[in-house]
């Protein structure tokens, strides 16, 4: 007499184990929730019964199951579109399509099941999973639910499968074929029988294990069974039975009564394999959810293919190096750094935008190490911050095999076509393709230009209409009557709230309230908002607008700035999500009213429209280095009047993607006294991120200039002081390096000095810089040669940075934002620049007093100062002392969130030189190859 293999009991045990497993995983990761989607086409009653069983069991286990019921009228395209949506939903870990599908249209079930991602195919029906199973790759496939349930029941019998004879009766794709494979790879000797097999009884009678799924009720009789065999019945059939209330009874493919007398173990029908199929479906879902969570929510070492870098001597031009390297398709790199298809929008084959949804997916992931690259005070000889940023990332990734992201600013096209050229790094440490990096990229700068100029147009239009209309007429046009109803739009409700007007019906406003609401009364002398374009054009530094006859003499003087100087660019760099961007854009102050009240973009009604124009820019741009490591290129605010750093969002996403053992290398503009100080006091203030290390870039020849070396003239050979050993100049120039080391240490962050080596440097000069750096507070000082050797030339730097970043961070801000504006300015001047104090000129003092009256005093300070000296005088090199810093003006970027005092005159629109870079830039019409860009 056989013992009963109760699928009901075993599945109950399995579901309890799964519930415990899910609960324990959630105790570590509270946001973990396995997700199962069941797609049904039509309304078959038997399918509804099966689906309800699955939904009920899912609740018991802790799986979030979704039943997607499509109508009978659904087409194959609509079913496939549903599957594709679920494939891209990171909350769904398992997808099944209930078969058979009941549709008025022809639907290829095989095509639909193969459209499910193999990793979400918890029914195990995808041809990829079936192929892996047939090859014995059991660890890399999802096992079909019914065969997996059968194997579990056989194991529960205590009978060892290894070495046994097994017969599988039936060869269906769902049960028979995969069951045969599963028994084979568990070391049974398997015979597959079917309706055409000669002498079925004889074949079955030799088996120690019999699995039946042939679809013929009670086919296998007791005299077919070898005494002591294990019998697993996968069939379920209904036979007429007048004694039953339902008029039928359920039986299997085995004659249970006679087989039970011969077998050692047997499964009943119902209550045998059926419950196990549901249990295994849930187990597959939980297994895939855990695997997906560990892979996609908890970063591990990337399986990334680095690009070989064939080095040449002498080092070719930047463009020749860039063109010689064939970049990976960006879709490949995205997969390597564990981005999902849903999170990546391709812009061609070599660049993409990355969704902010990554932050939600990886919210449980610990951040990686956070390193900022800065430099000594810049000189015309160059220090190589961008090149060092990229070289360091290449070294950490391609050579030390760490997860690493570089985060850099997007360059303006103005300098690209003007005098500077590109900004993709240099030599063998570049971002590629450098042409796309330096030109349109994904259009972010154009979107900023459009948004900025829309706001400028709104200012002029509002002043014009207010000057030509009375209050009531102005109000009637601002809040027009539509079909007899007058309503405020949402952005107008914001203005009402700002004004303290609680009424929501436009008809209820008093005459005074109408005037207050409708008239901004802009004082045109206080307008700070300028038009922008991404081209160097000195003749737009001062213009007159409103000269057309239709403007009725409403002219005024204004100007164009370069696009990267727009406050909208600074907002892009400092925003933390789309909602935050919307609020920042809306609160940008463009002028004051004649009563001294700030006038914002939302007052003008344009804040929402600006956000619409900017909605795609918020997503960082993904590119790669010459060695195939990932790079985010995002935002590029002016480093003088803004904070000169790439975006918070790029850094945040990168820090999650690299994981706790990885590293993000981000770059700050200009010298440490400007870019690094603003990185800490502004960018870190708004991001909440804690930096782990500073890389301070210096060159021997730049230090010589700080030490009093002669002036360098473009096109003239370098004076011998820069090409021959001169330890005296180097030591004197190290005063600037030492001051910048001290500046970094004020923030409690370890500093690694990167001495960017040149062929003309002598060993004595390099060792002198290293010694003075270490003696004056640097964690380490390393000679590197990444320009000539790529990541290989920055390996020592990478090791030093990795060690420094592993120290406990003692990061602190330089000042308390609640201090007065004047006090914060003075703190920066004294502590960072080495000034004796500050002198507020009358205009600056008046502006500061106005900002404090308007409630803007508790904002960080963004000093607008020459980048060529620690002082306000570009000619003063080294570490000047004994000066007082004059503050000419104090302007405000309220949307971006900082006050920017002006020290001297700041040009916000560069001009073109006599021979701009565009002379060398052209295109080959046949190959479309860009020529001359560097």
PyMOL commands that set and color helices and strands:
alter all, ss='L'
color gray80, all
select helices_A, chain A and resi 7-28+45-61+76-87+109-115+118-120+127-135+138-140+145-156+176-185+200-205+222-224+256-260+273-297+318-324+330-336+341-343+357-361+385-399+413-417+434-438+444-468+471-478+490-499+506-508+511-518+524-526+538-540+549-551+563-565+567-574+578-586+607-614+648-658+672-687+700-706+720-723+727-745+763-775+786-805+821-833+842-853+917-920
alter helices_A, ss='H'
color red, helices_A
select strands_A, chain A and resi 3-4+35-41+64-70+94-97+165-169+189-193+209-212+230-233+237-240+248-251+265-266+344-346+352-354+369-375+404-408+425-426+429-432+481-482+485-486+531-533+543-545+556-558+560-562+589-592+598-600+621-625+630-633+663-667+693-698+750-756+780-784+837-840+860-861+884-887+889-893+898-902+922-923+930-931
alter strands_A, ss='S'
color yellow, strands_A
deselect
rebuild
show_as cartoon
